[in-house]
Amino acid sequence: AAGSGEECTLSALQLRAHAGEGECDNTTKLCPASSKCVSKLDDTWSQCVPTKHSEFRSACVKYPSDFRLQAIKAVNLNCEDSRCEGPEWCVRGYRCAQQADGGWAQCISCNKKTFAANCYSWKDSFKVAAQSVCPKNPKCGQSTWGVQ
């Protein structure tokens, strides 16, 4: 019925869906200097994303995947400890290693020292994936444990 609370709620929700919700917009709602305003591709959400690696690393794992990719691209930092969906998810020379069974994928560095330091914690199925994107590195197994 006209004037019912239900109609007003629906109208408010429709308006909200088109307004582009978020905490920043780069014109009237600005981000602090240590962050950057990032929007989802469809402009339904925006928020300030930290540009400092340590802050980004802890924040990005909480973002929904469609926003996480935009954040990675905007600040040019990898979201370590989160799933990558393809090469565009990895920046600064990192590569997306994906298990053949689809069980896990993440951005990894092929730098020999970094690779050796990280591989001890990977499951065997992920070690195979990592080795396939970083073939020049030594096999990731017990022989590399403790390498500095």
C-alpha positions as CSV (number, residue, x, y, z in Angstrom):
1,A,0.0,0.0,0.0
2,A,1.1,3.5,-0.7
3,G,2.9,5.1,2.2
4,S,3.5,1.8,4.0
5,G,6.9,1.3,5.7
6,E,7.6,-1.6,3.4
7,E,7.5,0.6,0.3
8,C,9.8,3.2,2.0
9,T,12.3,0.4,3.0
10,L,12.4,-0.9,-0.6
11,S,12.9,2.6,-2.0
12,A,15.7,3.2,0.4
13,L,17.4,-0.1,-0.5
14,Q,17.0,0.7,-4.2
15,L,18.6,4.1,-3.7
16,R,21.4,2.7,-1.6
17,A,22.2,0.1,-4.3
18,H,22.7,2.8,-6.9
19,A,24.4,5.3,-4.7
20,G,27.7,3.5,-4.4
21,E,28.2,2.9,-0.7
22,G,31.6,3.2,1.0
23,E,33.8,5.2,3.2
24,C,35.6,7.2,0.5
25,D,35.0,8.7,-2.9
26,N,38.1,10.8,-3.7
27,T,36.2,14.0,-3.8
28,T,34.2,14.7,-0.5
29,K,35.2,11.6,1.6
30,L,39.0,11.3,1.4
31,C,41.3,8.7,2.8
32,P,44.3,9.4,5.1
33,A,47.7,9.8,3.5
34,S,48.7,6.3,4.3
35,S,45.9,4.7,2.4
36,K,44.2,4.8,-1.0
37,C,40.5,4.9,-1.9
38,V,39.6,1.7,-3.8
39,S,36.2,0.8,-5.3
40,K,34.7,-2.5,-6.5
41,L,34.5,-2.8,-10.2
42,D,30.7,-2.2,-10.1
43,D,31.1,0.8,-7.8
44,T,28.8,-0.7,-5.1
45,W,31.5,-0.3,-2.4
46,S,34.6,1.7,-1.8
47,Q,36.9,1.9,1.2
48,C,40.3,3.2,2.2
49,V,43.0,0.5,1.7
50,P,46.4,0.8,3.5
51,T,49.4,1.3,1.3
52,K,51.9,0.2,3.9
53,H,52.9,-3.5,3.3
54,S,52.4,-4.7,6.9
55,E,49.0,-3.0,7.3
56,F,47.8,-4.2,3.9
57,R,48.9,-7.8,4.6
58,S,46.7,-8.0,7.7
59,A,43.8,-6.1,6.2
60,C,43.6,-7.7,2.7
61,V,42.8,-11.2,3.8
62,K,39.5,-9.9,5.2
63,Y,38.3,-8.4,1.9
64,P,35.9,-10.2,-0.3
65,S,37.7,-11.6,-3.4
66,D,36.1,-9.1,-5.8
67,F,37.3,-6.2,-3.7
68,R,40.7,-7.8,-2.9
69,L,41.8,-7.9,-6.5
70,Q,41.0,-4.2,-7.0
71,A,42.9,-3.4,-3.8
72,I,46.0,-5.5,-5.0
73,K,46.0,-3.6,-8.3
74,A,45.5,-0.2,-6.7
75,V,48.3,-0.4,-4.1
76,N,50.6,-2.8,-6.0
77,L,51.0,-5.1,-3.1
78,N,50.5,-8.9,-2.8
79,C,47.9,-10.2,-0.4
80,E,50.0,-12.8,1.1
81,D,48.3,-15.7,2.8
82,S,45.2,-15.4,0.6
83,R,44.1,-17.2,-2.5
84,C,45.0,-16.0,-5.9
85,E,42.7,-16.7,-8.9
86,G,45.2,-16.1,-11.6
87,P,48.4,-14.2,-12.6
88,E,46.7,-10.8,-12.3
89,W,46.4,-11.4,-8.6
90,C,50.2,-11.3,-8.1
91,V,52.4,-8.2,-8.5
92,R,56.0,-7.3,-8.1
93,G,57.3,-10.4,-9.7
94,Y,55.3,-12.9,-7.6
95,R,53.5,-15.7,-9.4
96,C,50.2,-17.5,-8.7
97,A,50.9,-21.1,-7.9
98,Q,47.8,-23.2,-8.2
99,Q,47.4,-26.8,-7.0
100,A,46.3,-29.2,-9.8
101,D,43.3,-30.3,-7.7
102,G,42.2,-26.6,-7.2
103,G,42.7,-27.0,-3.4
104,W,44.8,-23.9,-2.9
105,A,46.6,-21.2,-4.8
106,Q,48.7,-18.3,-3.6
107,C,51.2,-15.7,-4.8
108,I,54.7,-16.8,-4.3
109,S,58.2,-15.4,-4.9
110,C,60.6,-17.3,-7.1
111,N,63.5,-15.6,-5.4
112,K,65.7,-18.5,-4.3
113,K,66.1,-17.3,-0.7
114,T,62.4,-16.4,-0.2
115,F,61.3,-19.6,-1.9
116,A,63.5,-21.8,0.3
117,A,62.4,-19.9,3.5
118,N,58.7,-20.4,2.7
119,C,58.5,-23.8,1.2
120,Y,59.0,-25.7,4.5
121,S,55.4,-24.8,5.5
122,W,53.7,-25.8,2.2
123,K,51.9,-29.1,1.8
124,D,53.3,-31.5,-0.7
125,S,50.6,-30.8,-3.2
126,F,51.3,-27.1,-3.1
127,K,55.1,-27.7,-3.3
128,V,54.5,-29.3,-6.7
129,A,52.5,-26.2,-7.8
130,A,55.2,-23.9,-6.6
131,Q,57.9,-25.9,-8.3
132,S,56.0,-25.7,-11.6
133,V,55.9,-21.8,-11.5
134,C,59.4,-21.5,-10.2
135,P,61.3,-24.3,-12.0
136,K,64.7,-22.8,-11.5
137,N,64.5,-23.2,-7.7
138,P,65.9,-26.3,-6.0
139,K,63.3,-29.0,-5.1
140,C,61.3,-27.9,-2.1
141,G,61.7,-30.7,0.4
142,Q,63.5,-31.7,3.6
143,S,66.9,-30.9,1.9
144,T,65.9,-27.2,1.8
145,W,64.6,-26.9,5.4
146,G,66.6,-24.5,7.5
147,V,68.2,-22.8,4.4
148,Q,68.7,-19.1,5.2
